[in-house]
Amino acid sequence: MTDHPVDEKLPAVKMATTGLQHVAAMYAGVVAPPLIVGAAVGLSGTELTFLTGACLFTAGLATFLQTLGIWKIGARLPFVNGVTFAGVAPMTAIAAANDRSDALPVIFGAVIVAGLLGFLAAPVFCKAVRFFPPVVTGSVITLIGVSLLPVAFGWAQGPDAFAHDYGSPTNLGLAATTLAVVLLLRRFTRGFVKQIAVLLGLVAGTLIAIPFGVTDFAPVADADLVGFPTPFHFGAPQFQLAAILSMCVVMVVSMTESTADMLALGEIVERPADERTIAAGLRADTLGSALSPLFNGFMCSAFAQNIGLVAMTRIRSRFVVAAGGGFLVLMGLCPVAASLIAVVPRPVLGGAGVVLFGSVAASGIQTLMRAGLDRDNNVLIVAVSLAVGIVPITEPEFYHAFPETARIVLDSGISTGCVAAVLLNLVFNHLGRKERDAADVTHPMEAGEEIAGARPAAAH
């Protein structure tokens, strides 16, 4: 019996290069939170490098948990885990409310508690999967891609919004050139070269950027050869109720997004995520988050940008992503290795990101094509959930008058769109279902359409 593509073990060279491609796709997302939080805490350059390496190391460990799995932990899908950006705002708020020496220990204590509570809640949380039929999953998957595209557009303009060259023709030209290289490789090459088009595009874009003075090799020159994230380097964890409650809200947001991401990835790799898979995946997320502070890392969650890479390359092996997790661990142990990917200019990442994130949105549209949009109710669900989810993208300050804790949820278009889609699906496709089914007995075609529109994603 042939293994499912998710369980396929590729040749070593192909495994390594495609795994590295996953690392390249998510590297910027992993290092951004520690850089922002570290700056808010007032860390020195050396301490900031240590914190960044620790987050890379813990992201690798969390990815191992998710892809390889142990016991009932891990979705065993090609899923990359890393530091969630949803926690940045509350962590900086915690840092502002505490002394410099206590800020990180308080953050770590809150993450540990939130992770453990999330681990216990995973079996209950996963039962929400029956409320994610194609009309919901398609809307959420589309929102994931649309929500990530502004990140790519920001990268394309440059690393610093206040720099004189932000959005310059040079930066945008490098992004466009990288995008063109990826598209040309996808169009005119075959086999392995076609599958690693994004990685080759990043290499080509970086080399092209050298004459323009955009490529900075200083990170390599300044990095140490070996470094280990010493447990509790910044002090033993401290437990403050307000900080714990704040991070618990982040954990709920993270679990909601991870559920949506697992459903999206399940559709893409043709192994739909059922309740058991989602529960195992959430256990990996939450356990990875609880263990991360031991090595000075933050809350971990699934990385949606890598779903785009899976969708585009069609390489579905979870062992490829596990290899990427291995690279993350090595980069956490070897700062010089980590700095090599840091050399890639942000505009080059932006050009590749357009393809990656756009692929996610396209996958969502494909799912919506199977959602029974010939029914007015489902059209309404898609229309309103997409509109609600796009609000934070088009109007970032729309919820400015709400409390900071509420904004953790409201400012995430994926979370708000997901909640809207689930609630609308409940109202239109679940509440009063028995009465409608009884009324439709004499109209089997209409009843069949009703059932098709409300079928759980796991049934596909």
N, C-alpha and C positions, 0 to 999 in steps of 0.2 A: 504493500500500500504506500503510495507516494505521500510524503509529508506535505502539509499545507504550506504555502509560501511563507507564512508567518514563522513557521518552525524550520525553515530551510537554512542550512549552514553553507555559506558561500566559501569559495577559495580564500585563503588567508590574505592575499594582496587586495582582492576586491573587497573583502570584509573591512580591511584597514582603511582603504581610501574612501569608501562610502561611509564608514563610521566617522572619519575625519570631516567629511562633508556635513554631517549632522552637527558636529561640534562647531564648525564654522558658521552654520546657520543660527545657532543659539548663543554663541559666545557673548555677543554684545548684551543680550538680555540677562545673562548670568552676572556679568561684572558690573552692570549699571547700578543695581540696588546697593551692593556694598560700597561702591564709590560714593553714592549719594548719602547713605547713612553714615559712612565713615567720616565724610566731610562735616556732616551735621554734629557728630560727636566731637570733632576736632582732633582726629587722629593725625599723627605725623605721616610722612611719606612712607616710611618703613612699615608702620603699623597698618597703613592702608593697603600696601602690597600684601601683607600677611592676611588681612581680612578677605581680600579678593581671592587669594589662593585657597583659603579655607572654604569659600563658597563654591569654587570650582571642584574641590575635593569632595565636599558633601553632595554636590549635584551628581557626581559620578557614582557615589554610593547609592543615592536614591534611584538613579537610573538602573543600577544593577538590581535593586529590589523590584522595580517595576517590570523590567524585561525578562529577567531570569526567574525571579520569584522564589519564595520559600514558603512551605506550608500553604496557607490560604492568603498569602500576601503577594501581591503583584498581579497586574492584569495579563502579563505575558504577551504583550503586544509591543510593536515597535514604537515605544513611548519614551520620550526624553523628559527627565525631571530636572528642575533647577529652581533657583530662588524666584519666588513669585513677586511680581512688581506690585501686586495689590497691597503688600505689607509696608511699602516704602513710606506712605503718608503717616500711618499710625506710628511707625518706628521713629520717624523724625520728630513726631509730637512727643513720644516718650523720652527721646533724647533731650528735647527742649525742657522737659519738666523735671529732669534729674541732673545731678552733678555729673561732670565728665567721667569721673571714675566709676560711677554707678550705672550710667546709661546702658551700656552693652549688657552687663549682667542682668539688669531688669528686663531688657528686650529678650535675652536668651531664656530667662525664667518663664516669661509669658508665652514664648513659642513652645517650650516644652509642655506646659500645661495644655495649651490649645491643641497641640499634636496628639497628646494622650487622649483627650476628650473626643477628638475627631476620630481616633482609632476605634474607640468604644462605640461611637455613633455610626460607623460605616455600614454595619449590617442593616440598620434601619434606613439610613439615607439612600441606600442602593435600591430600595423598593420603589423609588420614584420612577424607575425605568419604564414602567407601564404607562406613565403619563408623557412619554416621549415618542409618539408616533412620527412618521415621516414629515408631517406638516410642522411638527415642533423641531425635530432634529434638523430638517432642511433650513428652517429659519435661523436656528442657532449657529449651524455650520457657516451659513452665509455671513452672519454677523461676526463670527470669529475672523473670517478673512477680511471683511470690511473694516473691522476694528483695528486690525494689524497693519493695514495699508498706510495709515498716517505715520506709523513708526518708520516704514520704509521711506516715505517721502521726507521725513525729518532727517533720516540718515543721509539721504541723497544730497541734502543742502549743506551738510557738514556737521562736525562734532559739537560746535559751540554756537548757539543762537545769537550770541553777542559779538562774535568775531566779525571782522570786516569782510571776510570772504564767504560768509554764510549765504548760501543760495547763489553763489557766483556762477558764471558760465562754466568756469573750470570744474567746479564740483558737480554741477548738473551734467556737464559733458562726460565726466568720468562715470557717473551713474548710468547715463544713457549708453555709453560704450560697453560697460559691463553687461547691461541688459541685452545689448545687441550680440555680444559674444555668446552669451548663454543661449539666445534664440537661434543663432546660426549653428551652434553645435548641436542643438536639439533637432534642427531641420536637416542638416547635411551629414551628420555622423550616425553611426549605428553601434549597437552592442554596448560594451562597457564604457566607451568614451561618451556616448550619448547619456548614459545613466549618471555619470559624474560631471555633467555639463556645468552645474552650479559651482562645484569646487574649482574646475578649470577656469570658469569665468572670474572667480575671486582671485585666482593666481594671476590671470592675464590682466585684470583690472589693477591689481597692486603693482605689477611691473610697469604698466602704462603710466601709472600715477607718479613714478619716480622722477621723471624729468620735470614734472610740474611742482616738485617740492612738497607734495601732499603726503607722501609716504614717510613715516617717522620711524627710524630704526633705534631710537633712544631706549625704548623699553627693553630691547634685547641687550644693549650694552650695560644697562643699569641693573639687570635682574641677576639674582643669585642662582647658582647651579642647582642647589638642593635646599629644600625647606619643608619642614613638616608642621602641619597645624596642631601644635601642642594643645591637648585638651584643656579647656577653660583658661586659655591664655590671658583673657581679659578679666578674669576673676570668676568666682563661683556664682552660679545663677541666683538671682534674687526674685522674690515673688510678691508683686504688688497687684492688688485686686483690679484697679483701673486699667493697668497695662494688660492684665490677663483677659479682661472682658473685651478690650479693644482687639486683641489678637484672635480671640474666639470668633468675633465678627468676620475678621479676615479669613479665618479657617472655613467658615460657612461659605463665603464667597469663593474661596479656592476649591472647595469640594463641589460646588455647583458648576464651576467652569470645568473642572476635571471630568465630571460626569458628562457634560456636553462634549468635551474633547474625546473621551473614550467612545461615545456613540458615533462621533464623526469618524474617528480612526477605524472603528469597527466596520463602518460602511465602506470606507476606502479600501481596506485590505480584505473585504468580503468574509469577515468573521465577526458578525454582529455581536455587540457587547450585551450580554444578558445580565440579570441581577447578580449572579455569582461573579462574573468578570468585573463588574463595576465595584462590587464590595471589595474584591481582592485588590483592585486598582486604588481604591480610596484608602485601604489599609496601608498600601505602599506609600502613598502620598503622606498620610498622617504620621506613620511610623518614621519615615524619612525626615519629616519635620521635627518630630520629637527627639530624634537622635542627632540632628544637625547641630544644635547648639553645643553638644559635647565637643565638637571640633571647630567651634566658633563660626558656624554657619547659621543661616536664617531659614524661615519657613520655605518648604519646597512644594512645587506643584508641577503639573504637566505643562509642557511648552507647546503651544498651539502652532508656532511657526514651523516646527519640524513635521507637523502633519502635512503641511504644504509640500515639503520635500518628498515625503512618502507618496503623496498623490501625483507629483510630477515625475519622479523617477520610476515609480511602480516597483521599487525594491521594498518588499514587505517583510523581510526577515527581521525578527526581533533581535537576533544575534548581531546584526549590523549595528543596531542602536546600542546594544550591550558593549560592542567594541568602542563606540563613541563614548560610553560611560567610562571605559578603561582609559581612554585618552584624557578625559576630564580628571580622573584620579591622578594620572601621571603629571598633568599640568599643575594640579594642586601640590604635588610633591616636588615639582621641578619648575620653579618660576621662569626659567629661561624658555622652556617649552611653551608655557602659557603666553609668554610675550611674543612668540612668533605669530600667533593669530592676532595679537593686539596690533601688529604692524599693518594689517589690512585697513586701508582708509575707510572712514565711515561712508563716504559717497559710493564707494565700491560695494559695500554691504547693502546700501540702499538700492542700487541697481538690481542686485540679485534678489533682494527682498520683494521687489515688485512681482517677480515670477512666483516666488514661494507663497506669499500671502494671497496673491490673486488666485493661485491654484486652490487654496482652501475655499475661497468664495465660490469658485466654479464648481467645486465638489458639493457645496450646499445647494446650488442651483440644480445640479443633477439629482439630488435627493428630492427636491421640491417637485421635480417632474413626475415623481412617483407618489405624490401626496394627494392626488385627487383634487386638483385645483379647478376642476370643472364644477365643483360644489362651492356655492357662495360662502358658506361658513368657513371653509378652509382658506379661501382667498382673503377673507376678513382677518383671520388669525395671522396669516403671513403679513398682511399689510400693516396691521397695528403693531405686531411684535417687532418688525423691522424698523418701523418709525420710532418706537420707544427706544430700541437699541442704538439707533443712530444719533439720538439726541446728544449724548455726551461727546460724540465725535465731532459733530458740527457746531455745537454750542458748549464748550468745555465748562463754562461758568453758569450753566443753566440752573444748577442746584446750589448755587453759592449761599443761599439763605438758610440751607438746611444744616443741622449739626454735623460736625466732622465725622462722627461715627456713622451716621446715615449716608454720608457722601462716599464712604468706602464702598458701599453697595451701588448707590445711584450713579456714581461716576464710572462704573464699569458697564459699558454698553452690552457686553456679553451677558452679564448677570441680569440686568434689567430686562433685556430682550428675552432671555430664557424664562424668567419669571412670568413675563407677560404672555409668552407663547403657551406655557404650561397652564396658566389660569384660564386663558381664552379657550384652550382645547378642553379643559374641564367643563366650562360653561356650555360650549357648543356641541361637544362630542361625547360627554359623559353624563352630566346632570340630566335627569329625566330620560335616560337612555331606554329603560324598560318600556316606558309609556310610548316612546316613539317607535320602538321595534314592534310593539303590539299593533300600533296604528298602521305600520307598513307591511303587515302580513300579506295583504292583497297586492302589494307592489314589491315583489322580490328584487327587481333590479335596483330600485331605490334603496331598499334595505341593504343590498350587497354593497352599494356605493358608500352607505353610512359606515358599515363595518370596515371597508377598505380605508376610509379616511381616518379611522381611529385605531388602526392596528398598531400594536407596539413595534418599535424599531427592531426588537430582537427577533421578530418573526420573519424578517427578510434574510 
